[in-house]
Amino acid sequence: MKLSYSREAIIDLIRLREFIASKNPDAAQKIAKSIRKGIAQLKTFPYLGVEVELVPDPEMIRDLIIGNYIARYLVLQKHAYILRVWHHKEERL
């Protein structure tokens, strides 16, 4: 399984890391590593996340819970596209 990140997901990861680093740089590094490690699991287990029911075909779009963070992704054939990443307390669709 191949992984790709959308532009928005990359911006999300940068934003989250910068926010945490402003308060605790060590924690920012640990959390960023944890999120990357969680997402890397999709290479082996692409259907690990829970189905998103906001879309017509929920089998394709899923949310992966990584501690307090959520990575929304799309699975197509042998490819997982990371769409967005956010803290669970943030309001997102």
C-alpha positions in Angstrom: 0.0 0.0 0.0 1.3 3.4 -1.0 0.7 6.5 1.1 0.4 10.1 -0.2 -0.5 13.3 1.7 -2.7 16.0 0.3 -1.4 19.6 0.4 -4.0 20.3 3.1 -2.8 17.4 5.3 0.8 18.6 5.1 -0.4 22.1 6.1 -2.4 20.5 9.0 0.7 18.6 10.2 2.8 21.8 10.1 0.2 23.8 11.9 -0.3 21.2 14.6 3.5 20.9 15.2 4.0 24.6 15.3 1.2 25.1 17.8 2.5 22.4 20.1 6.1 23.6 19.7 5.2 27.1 20.8 4.3 25.6 24.2 6.6 22.5 24.4 9.1 21.7 21.6 9.9 18.2 23.0 6.2 17.3 23.0 5.8 18.6 19.4 8.5 16.2 18.2 7.0 13.2 20.1 3.5 13.9 18.8 4.6 14.4 15.2 6.5 11.1 15.4 3.5 9.4 16.9 1.2 10.7 14.1 3.6 9.6 11.4 3.9 6.2 13.0 0.1 5.8 13.2 -0.4 6.8 9.6 2.4 4.4 8.5 0.3 1.6 9.8 -2.0 2.2 6.8 0.6 0.6 4.5 -0.2 -2.7 6.1 -3.7 -2.2 7.4 -5.5 0.3 5.0 -8.9 -0.3 6.6 -7.7 0.2 10.2 -9.7 3.5 10.5 -13.4 3.8 11.1 -15.8 4.5 8.2 -16.9 8.1 7.7 -20.6 8.3 7.2 -20.8 11.8 5.8 -20.1 10.7 2.3 -22.1 8.5 -0.1 -19.5 5.7 -0.1 -18.2 5.3 3.5 -16.1 2.3 2.6 -13.6 4.6 0.9 -13.1 7.5 3.3 -12.1 6.6 6.8 -10.8 8.3 10.0 -7.8 6.9 11.8 -7.6 7.8 15.5 -4.1 8.4 16.7 -4.2 9.3 20.4 -5.9 12.8 20.4 -5.5 13.2 16.7 -7.6 12.1 13.7 -6.2 11.5 10.2 -8.9 11.4 7.5 -7.9 9.3 4.5 -9.2 7.9 1.2 -8.4 4.3 0.1 -8.4 3.6 -3.6 -7.0 0.3 -4.8 -3.5 0.0 -3.4 -3.2 3.7 -2.4 -4.1 5.6 0.8 -4.4 9.3 0.4 -4.1 11.3 3.7 -6.7 14.1 3.3 -6.6 16.0 6.6 -5.2 15.7 10.1 -6.5 17.5 13.2 -6.8 17.3 17.0 -10.0 15.7 18.1 -11.2 18.9 19.9 -11.0 20.9 16.7 -14.3 21.3 14.9 -14.0 19.6 11.4 -16.2 17.8 9.0 
